[in-house]
Amino acid sequence: MSTAWEQLEGAALSLARSGPIKERLADAYRNHLALVNANELPAALRAEFHACHGMRPSSATAPPSRGCCARLCPR
């Protein structure tokens, strides 16, 4: 089991690699950020972290990472 900081590092590395930004955002969320236990984060970061997890995709069948990507990567 990875700590929150290890997951955040993994997400940053996913974002820094080459490839389309939407794929990198989806990978960072799906493989790292979705696994972060917010209780392991400093109290000052928890509310903002929960707000990011509150983003929902426009389609009920789409994964949560798609909602995040859609908001971060406008057409």
N, CA and C atoms as an extended XYZ file, in Angstrom:
225
Properties=species:S:1:pos:R:3:atomname:S:1:resname:S:1:resid:I:1 pbc="F F F"
N         0.841       -1.180        0.000 N   MET     1
C         0.000        0.000        0.000 CA  MET     1
C         0.888        1.247        0.000 C   MET     1
N         0.590        2.171       -0.880 N   SER     2
C         1.370        3.396       -0.993 CA  SER     2
C         0.786        4.487       -0.110 C   SER     2
N         1.652        5.373        0.333 N   THR     3
C         1.190        6.515        1.108 CA  THR     3
C         0.622        7.562        0.168 C   THR     3
N        -0.068        8.532        0.737 N   ALA     4
C        -0.638        9.618       -0.066 CA  ALA     4
C         0.460       10.345       -0.833 C   ALA     4
N         1.584       10.572       -0.181 N   TRP     5
C         2.668       11.303       -0.844 CA  TRP     5
C         3.252       10.495       -1.997 C   TRP     5
N         3.340        9.192       -1.857 N   GLU     6
C         3.830        8.352       -2.959 CA  GLU     6
C         2.863        8.383       -4.130 C   GLU     6
N         1.568        8.391       -3.834 N   GLN     7
C         0.563        8.473       -4.899 CA  GLN     7
C         0.614        9.831       -5.595 C   GLN     7
N         0.812       10.899       -4.823 N   LEU     8
C         0.924       12.224       -5.422 CA  LEU     8
C         2.168       12.325       -6.301 C   LEU     8
N         3.257       11.719       -5.861 N   GLU     9
C         4.467       11.693       -6.676 CA  GLU     9
C         4.223       10.925       -7.973 C   GLU     9
N         3.546        9.783       -7.862 N   GLY    10
C         3.222        8.997       -9.053 CA  GLY    10
C         2.356        9.776      -10.026 C   GLY    10
N         1.408       10.541       -9.502 N   ALA    11
C         0.550       11.363      -10.359 CA  ALA    11
C         1.378       12.434      -11.062 C   ALA    11
N         2.292       13.061      -10.329 N   ALA    12
C         3.145       14.089      -10.937 CA  ALA    12
C         4.015       13.494      -12.036 C   ALA    12
N         4.539       12.300      -11.804 N   LEU    13
C         5.358       11.642      -12.829 CA  LEU    13
C         4.521       11.276      -14.054 C   LEU    13
N         3.288       10.844      -13.829 N   SER    14
C         2.386       10.541      -14.955 CA  SER    14
C         2.131       11.788      -15.795 C   SER    14
N         1.954       12.918      -15.123 N   LEU    15
C         1.691       14.164      -15.834 CA  LEU    15
C         2.912       14.682      -16.579 C   LEU    15
N         4.103       14.372      -16.070 N   ALA    16
C         5.340       14.893      -16.664 CA  ALA    16
C         5.821       14.091      -17.866 C   ALA    16
N         5.302       12.883      -18.053 N   ARG    17
C         5.772       12.078      -19.178 CA  ARG    17
C         5.205       12.607      -20.487 C   ARG    17
N         5.664       12.050      -21.579 N   SER    18
C         5.172       12.501      -22.883 CA  SER    18
C         3.859       11.807      -23.219 C   SER    18
N         3.127       12.403      -24.130 N   GLY    19
C         1.854       11.844      -24.569 CA  GLY    19
C         0.769       12.891      -24.493 C   GLY    19
N        -0.392       12.573      -25.043 N   PRO    20
C        -1.515       13.514      -25.017 CA  PRO    20
C        -1.912       13.850      -23.577 C   PRO    20
N        -2.193       15.114      -23.318 N   ILE    21
C        -2.492       15.570      -21.965 CA  ILE    21
C        -3.712       14.867      -21.374 C   ILE    21
N        -4.744       14.624      -22.175 N   LYS    22
C        -5.931       13.950      -21.636 CA  LYS    22
C        -5.603       12.546      -21.163 C   LYS    22
N        -4.736       11.845      -21.885 N   GLU    23
C        -4.317       10.505      -21.454 CA  GLU    23
C        -3.497       10.580      -20.174 C   GLU    23
N        -2.611       11.581      -20.082 N   ARG    24
C        -1.795       11.723      -18.883 CA  ARG    24
C        -2.646       12.086      -17.674 C   ARG    24
N        -3.640       12.964      -17.868 N   LEU    25
C        -4.538       13.321      -16.766 CA  LEU    25
C        -5.355       12.118      -16.304 C   LEU    25
N        -5.879       11.366      -17.255 N   ALA    26
C        -6.666       10.179      -16.909 CA  ALA    26
C        -5.807        9.154      -16.172 C   ALA    26
N        -4.577        8.949      -16.632 N   ASP    27
C        -3.670        8.003      -15.974 CA  ASP    27
C        -3.342        8.459      -14.563 C   ASP    27
N        -3.033        9.744      -14.412 N   ALA    28
C        -2.685       10.271      -13.087 CA  ALA    28
C        -3.849       10.094      -12.118 C   ALA    28
N        -5.060       10.366      -12.580 N   TYR    29
C        -6.220       10.220      -11.707 CA  TYR    29
C        -6.502        8.752      -11.395 C   TYR    29
N        -6.634        7.961      -12.438 N   ARG    30
C        -7.038        6.566      -12.287 CA  ARG    30
C        -6.025        5.745      -11.489 C   ARG    30
N        -4.746        5.935      -11.770 N   ASN    31
C        -3.716        5.088      -11.160 CA  ASN    31
C        -3.091        5.654       -9.897 C   ASN    31
N        -3.383        6.920       -9.579 N   HIS    32
C        -2.743        7.520       -8.411 CA  HIS    32
C        -3.705        8.334       -7.550 C   HIS    32
N        -4.298        9.374       -8.113 N   LEU    33
C        -5.107       10.282       -7.301 CA  LEU    33
C        -6.361        9.623       -6.730 C   LEU    33
N        -6.953        8.717       -7.464 N   ALA    34
C        -8.147        8.030       -6.964 CA  ALA    34
C        -7.818        7.139       -5.770 C   ALA    34
N        -6.543        6.808       -5.599 N   LEU    35
C        -6.119        5.914       -4.523 CA  LEU    35
C        -5.642        6.647       -3.279 C   LEU    35
N        -5.577        7.972       -3.347 N   VAL    36
C        -5.081        8.753       -2.210 CA  VAL    36
C        -6.101        8.735       -1.080 C   VAL    36
N        -5.613        8.443        0.118 N   ASN    37
C        -6.440        8.535        1.322 CA  ASN    37
C        -6.317        9.969        1.826 C   ASN    37
N        -7.384       10.739        1.707 N   ALA    38
C        -7.340       12.155        2.076 CA  ALA    38
C        -6.968       12.366        3.539 C   ALA    38
N        -7.240       11.400        4.385 N   ASN    39
C        -6.900       11.533        5.800 CA  ASN    39
C        -5.391       11.549        6.032 C   ASN    39
N        -4.616       11.105        5.050 N   GLU    40
C        -3.157       11.134        5.174 CA  GLU    40
C        -2.579       12.486        4.774 C   GLU    40
N        -3.389       13.336        4.171 N   LEU    41
C        -2.927       14.655        3.746 CA  LEU    41
C        -2.992       15.632        4.915 C   LEU    41
N        -2.176       16.695        4.886 N   PRO    42
C        -2.291       17.743        5.904 CA  PRO    42
C        -3.702       18.340        5.869 C   PRO    42
N        -4.199       18.725        7.013 N   ALA    43
C        -5.559       19.253        7.123 CA  ALA    43
C        -5.805       20.415        6.166 C   ALA    43
N        -4.794       21.233        5.927 N   ALA    44
C        -4.946       22.399        5.057 CA  ALA    44
C        -5.216       22.014        3.605 C   ALA    44
N        -4.867       20.804        3.201 N   LEU    45
C        -5.055       20.365        1.811 CA  LEU    45
C        -6.308       19.527        1.604 C   LEU    45
N        -6.885       19.020        2.661 N   ARG    46
C        -8.004       18.066        2.524 CA  ARG    46
C        -9.213       18.638        1.807 C   ARG    46
N        -9.618       19.842        2.157 N   ALA    47
C       -10.824       20.421        1.543 CA  ALA    47
C       -10.641       20.596        0.045 C   ALA    47
N        -9.479       21.090       -0.359 N   GLU    48
C        -9.218       21.279       -1.789 CA  GLU    48
C        -9.153       19.934       -2.512 C   GLU    48
N        -8.559       18.943       -1.865 N   PHE    49
C        -8.478       17.609       -2.455 CA  PHE    49
C        -9.878       17.022       -2.628 C   PHE    49
N       -10.728       17.172       -1.609 N   HIS    50
C       -12.107       16.675       -1.710 CA  HIS    50
C       -12.870       17.407       -2.811 C   HIS    50
N       -12.614       18.690       -2.991 N   ALA    51
C       -13.292       19.451       -4.044 CA  ALA    51
C       -12.920       18.908       -5.419 C   ALA    51
N       -11.666       18.547       -5.602 N   CYS    52
C       -11.237       17.969       -6.886 CA  CYS    52
C       -11.913       16.629       -7.132 C   CYS    52
N       -12.076       15.846       -6.079 N   HIS    53
C       -12.733       14.549       -6.234 CA  HIS    53
C       -14.219       14.706       -6.466 C   HIS    53
N       -14.770       15.889       -6.192 N   GLY    54
C       -16.189       16.133       -6.402 CA  GLY    54
C       -16.553       16.389       -7.846 C   GLY    54
N       -15.554       16.569       -8.728 N   MET    55
C       -15.838       16.785      -10.151 CA  MET    55
C       -16.447       15.518      -10.738 C   MET    55
N       -17.511       15.663      -11.457 N   ARG    56
C       -18.185       14.521      -12.059 CA  ARG    56
C       -18.209       14.659      -13.574 C   ARG    56
N       -18.144       13.538      -14.285 N   PRO    57
C       -18.224       13.595      -15.747 CA  PRO    57
C       -19.627       13.981      -16.193 C   PRO    57
N       -19.739       14.455      -17.420 N   SER    58
C       -21.044       14.864      -17.940 CA  SER    58
C       -21.945       13.665      -18.211 C   SER    58
N       -21.370       12.495      -18.431 N   SER    59
C       -22.142       11.282      -18.691 CA  SER    59
C       -22.125       10.394      -17.454 C   SER    59
N       -23.257        9.822      -17.119 N   ALA    60
C       -23.344        8.964      -15.934 CA  ALA    60
C       -22.496        7.699      -16.072 C   ALA    60
N       -22.195        7.292      -17.292 N   THR    61
C       -21.425        6.068      -17.497 CA  THR    61
C       -19.934        6.335      -17.655 C   THR    61
N       -19.545        7.586      -17.752 N   ALA    62
C       -18.126        7.926      -17.925 CA  ALA    62
C       -17.398        7.820      -16.594 C   ALA    62
N       -16.121        7.447      -16.622 N   PRO    63
C       -15.358        7.370      -15.375 CA  PRO    63
C       -15.113        8.763      -14.810 C   PRO    63
N       -14.923        8.885      -13.485 N   PRO    64
C       -14.686       10.197      -12.876 CA  PRO    64
C       -13.509       10.934      -13.491 C   PRO    64
N       -12.495       10.207      -13.949 N   SER    65
C       -11.333       10.871      -14.546 CA  SER    65
C       -11.721       11.663      -15.783 C   SER    65
N       -12.750       11.249      -16.494 N   ARG    66
C       -13.179       11.978      -17.687 CA  ARG    66
C       -13.759       13.332      -17.314 C   ARG    66
N       -14.483       13.415      -16.212 N   GLY    67
C       -15.022       14.701      -15.766 CA  GLY    67
C       -13.907       15.662      -15.423 C   GLY    67
N       -12.895       15.164      -14.763 N   CYS    68
C       -11.736       15.975      -14.407 CA  CYS    68
C       -11.025       16.449      -15.661 C   CYS    68
N       -10.780       15.552      -16.602 N   CYS    69
C       -10.081       15.899      -17.844 CA  CYS    69
C       -10.870       16.920      -18.641 C   CYS    69
N       -12.167       16.756      -18.706 N   ALA    70
C       -13.003       17.669      -19.485 CA  ALA    70
C       -12.922       19.088      -18.941 C   ALA    70
N       -12.844       19.224      -17.630 N   ARG    71
C       -12.775       20.549      -17.024 CA  ARG    71
C       -11.382       21.149      -17.129 C   ARG    71
N       -10.364       20.317      -17.115 N   LEU    72
C        -8.993       20.806      -17.175 CA  LEU    72
C        -8.501       21.026      -18.601 C   LEU    72
N        -9.125       20.371      -19.565 N   CYS    73
C        -8.692       20.469      -20.971 CA  CYS    73
C        -9.851       20.899      -21.859 C   CYS    73
N       -10.236       22.163      -21.802 N   PRO    74
C       -11.337       22.589      -22.673 CA  PRO    74
C       -10.933       22.443      -24.137 C   PRO    74
N       -11.917       22.274      -24.976 N   ARG    75
C       -11.645       22.061      -26.415 CA  ARG    75
C       -11.048       23.242      -27.023 C   ARG    75
